[in-house]
Amino acid sequence: REPAIRPTPARLATPVPPLPVPTHTSAVDDSFLASTTLWPSGRAIYRRGGSLWLDDTAGSSPLKAVRAGYSTGKDGFDLRAVLRQSRGPADAAYGVVALDQPGSPANNVALLVRGTGAWSLVRTVAGHAAPLIDWRQEPAVRIGHNSPNELELRLEPGSATGAARAFVVIINGRRMTVTAPAGNVAAGGRVGLVAHTGALIVCDDLSVTAG
């Protein structure tokens, strides 16, 4: 007589723990040539050829475009973009945005320039903007419509010797002598561009790497 075959009891699947949230995604290197949904689109923000256009000529507040789903992480970053002002008054500010937190009110850090040859580093917390480095004139800033400015904003991490995190600004290859302590700035956030009221801004290239 053959022994009775007993069914093997069903085994419950072992739950798989979720993957840890990365400190940053892969580096962005965007020449705006590929079709992508990572940048907003519409009448005011659009791609044309290999550039991204921010048209704030009819706006009443700064126009911001950020890369969806990107976080710069907590160990520093290097954000660079080539921007030019196509239209608008010389004192209209434009530049790059880093550490941007989704939602409202706004929270981010922005490196801004004006066609007058001035630049500033601004931190916005809960919608209120305050300069980390106030407006100052700089010969390295190219003035006039359609004059390209290469803006680079670095967050340098603290060191074992006790140096604190700090923001470093480089404009058209020239490192600015003044830096700004990062203090309690958020550890990560999105990157992007901003055009202030009255300006039509063109970005031909943007790249960022995170530590």
N, C-alpha and C positions, 0 to 999 in steps of 0.2 A: 504494500500500500504506500502510495506516494504521500509524503508529508504535506499538510495543508500550507498553501502559500498565503502568508499574511501581507496585506498591503502595507507598504512603507508609509508611515505618517508624513503628511505634508510638512515641509520645513519652511518656516517663515523666512522671507528675505531679510537679510541683515541690512538695516538702514545705512545708506552711504552718507557720511557727513558732507556738508556743502564745502566747496572749494573756498579757501581763504580769499578775501578781497585783495587784489594786488595793490601795492602801493602806487603803481602807475601803470598805464598801458604802454604799448609799444610807441616808439618815438614818432612824432608827426613830421612829415616832410612833404608839404603840400604846395604843388605848383598850380593847383586848381584846374588841371587838365582832364582828370578822370571824372566821369559822371558819379556823383556821390550824394548821399542824403545827410552827410555829416555836417554840412553847413546849411543854415537857413536860406530860404529863397523867397523871392517875392518882388514887389515893385521897388522896394527900397534897398534890398540886399540881393545881389544876383551875380552870377558868374558870366564873364564874357571872355572868350578865348582862354588864355592861361592866367586870368586875373579875377580877383573878387572885388566887387564894387559895393561901396556903402554910400548911398545917396541920402544925405541928411539936409539937403538944401531947403526942403520945405518942412523940416521937423521943428519940434519945440523942446526937445531934450536929446541928450546923447544917444546915438544909435550904436548898439553893440551887437556883434556877431561872434558867437563862441562855438568852438568845436564840441560837438555832442559826444558824451561818453569818454572824455579824456581827463585824466587826473595827473598832475605833475608830480605827485608824491611828496614825501617829507624830507628827502635828503638833498634838496637843491635841484635846480633846473637851469637850462640855458634856452631862452626864447628869442627868436630872431625873425624879423620881417622886413621886407623892402616895400615901403609905402610912398605914395605921392598924392598930393592934393591936386585934383583936376579942376575944381571950381570952388568958389567961396571966398569969404574975406580972409585976409592974412592972419587975423588973430583967432581964427577957428582952430581948435585943438583936435589932434587925431593921434592915434598910436596903438600900442599893443596892450592886451589885457592878460593878466595871469591870476592864478589862484581864485578864479571866479566860482562862487558857490551858487548852485541852482536855486531858483525861487526868488521871491520878493520879500523884503527890500534887498537892494543890491549889496554884495560883499565881494570885493576884489582889490587888486592892485593894478594900476595902469601907468605905463610910461608914455608921456604925451609930449608932442612938439607942436610948435606953431610956425606959420610961414614968416613970422617976424624974426625967427632965429632963436627962440626961447624953448626951454624944455622943463619938464617937471615930473616928479614921481608922486602919484596920488594914491592914497588908500581910502577905500570906501567901506564903511562899516554900518550896517543897518540903514543903508541909503544915504548916509551923511559922509561927504567927501572931505578929506583933510590932507594937506601935503605932507608927505614924508620928506620930500625935498621940494622947496618952493620954487616958483618960476625963476629962471636965471638965463641970461643970454649966453650963447655958445656959438663961436664961429664955425664949428663943425656942422651945424644944422644948415642944410641947403634951403634957400628961400626961393619963392616964386612958384607959380603953378607948374605942375608936372616935373618938378625937380625931385628925384628919388632920394629918400632918406632911409638908410639901413639902421633900424633900431634894434638894439640887443639889450635884454634885461636878464640878468643872472641872479639867482638866489644861491649864494655860496654857503654851504653848511658850516656849522661850528666845527672847531678842531679840538684835538686832545690837549692843546696848549691853553685852552680856555677862551679862544676867540669865538665870539657869538656869530650866529647867522646874520648875513648882511646882504642887501640888494646892491648890485653893481650895475652901472649904466654904461653902455658903449654906443656911441653914435657915429656912424660912417667910419668905423674902425678906430675911433679915438675914445679911449677910456676916460670917463669923467673922474675928476679928482675927488669928488665928494661921493660918499656912500651913505646908505641908510640902514640902521639896525632893523632886522626883521622882527625882533621882539616876539609877541604872541600871535603873529600872523598864522592863519590856518595852515595845516600841514599839506594840503593838496587842493586842487581845483582845476577848472577848465581853463583853456587858453583861447584867445581870440583877438579881435580888433575893435576899435571904437572910433567913431566920427562924431564930433560935436556939431551943434546946430549951425547950419549954413554951409557945411562942407560936403563935397563929393570926393571920396577917398578911393584910391585904387591900390590893391595889394597884389604884387606880382609873384610873391613867394613868401612862404612862412615855414619855419621849422622849429622844433623844440625837442630837446632831450632831457630826460629826468634822471636824477641820481637815485 
